């Protein structure tokens, strides 16, 4: 087997590499495949051959400047503690590795009410970090094999998300979002969807993570984990202890105003119609946007701008944010 990154990843140049698995373990996985029935053997050999073709080495997504992470506070002021935490880990990594430092931070759990913007924040964080994004909603998945695969002995056997993210991606430190992990343990569930996380969130154990379908131990210790939940009541304590938990509130009145101006400014800068709209927004509009996530604010601003233009205005009015959009100019006291 080649000791260089396999085909498909040559163009992804990063300063460090790590072996995801060793050759002896791959040979053993092929031997195991030969012990299966024809259908299962063919499926597993196809996966292992593809993995062999891609090679066992992967690069790392490098750490961005801490300032890039902290800049997200303009859009996500209520996530400031999370951003401070990640920026601190990046700063320490760069102190040791400078420009060669791999992107890394401990597993994070974002806890907050529905609509606070947890999932959208995680997506935007991943984009800012330049990481390779993967996600699954534990609300819709009731079996542990979603993460760790299902034995090929079953007709529906296939590798799980962790194996696929490492095999198919160009980096050893992909970003994996586990959405709504508090909804995972359902009364009628035969398997524990969270079970594989006990090992995956422990670095030493994750170094030899074994997918149930492939049986091949892989180094999953560099994965960037972010999970979301509405509350922690149904999440086992041993799992909580493996993550840094952040309580995410709705933005305060001051934060809502800052966030609204940031969202509106970006829309005016990044859309064809934006420059035609007035920059000012009123106190009444801020009130309309209370307890709205950045994504929801964006949608509301776009709809409101369309309503304003239909009413022959280039300046927003609180009524543009109402359900029926009835024209009314009351309470339009503009913020300085």
Secondary structure as GFF3:
##gff-version 3
##sequence-region A 1 336
A	DSSP	beta_strand	17	19	.	.	.	ID=ss1
A	DSSP	alpha_helix	23	34	.	.	.	ID=ss2
A	DSSP	alpha_helix	38	54	.	.	.	ID=ss3
A	DSSP	beta_strand	57	59	.	.	.	ID=ss4
A	DSSP	alpha_helix	66	70	.	.	.	ID=ss5
A	DSSP	three_ten_helix	71	74	.	.	.	ID=ss6
A	DSSP	three_ten_helix	77	79	.	.	.	ID=ss7
A	DSSP	alpha_helix	80	97	.	.	.	ID=ss8
A	DSSP	three_ten_helix	98	100	.	.	.	ID=ss9
A	DSSP	beta_strand	108	111	.	.	.	ID=ss10
A	DSSP	alpha_helix	118	129	.	.	.	ID=ss11
A	DSSP	beta_strand	133	137	.	.	.	ID=ss12
A	DSSP	alpha_helix	145	148	.	.	.	ID=ss13
A	DSSP	alpha_helix	161	168	.	.	.	ID=ss14
A	DSSP	beta_strand	175	179	.	.	.	ID=ss15
A	DSSP	three_ten_helix	181	183	.	.	.	ID=ss16
A	DSSP	alpha_helix	197	200	.	.	.	ID=ss17
A	DSSP	alpha_helix	203	206	.	.	.	ID=ss18
A	DSSP	beta_strand	209	210	.	.	.	ID=ss19
A	DSSP	beta_strand	217	218	.	.	.	ID=ss20
A	DSSP	beta_strand	224	229	.	.	.	ID=ss21
A	DSSP	alpha_helix	237	240	.	.	.	ID=ss22
A	DSSP	beta_strand	244	247	.	.	.	ID=ss23
A	DSSP	alpha_helix	253	270	.	.	.	ID=ss24
A	DSSP	three_ten_helix	274	276	.	.	.	ID=ss25
A	DSSP	alpha_helix	283	288	.	.	.	ID=ss26
A	DSSP	alpha_helix	294	310	.	.	.	ID=ss27
A	DSSP	three_ten_helix	318	321	.	.	.	ID=ss28
###
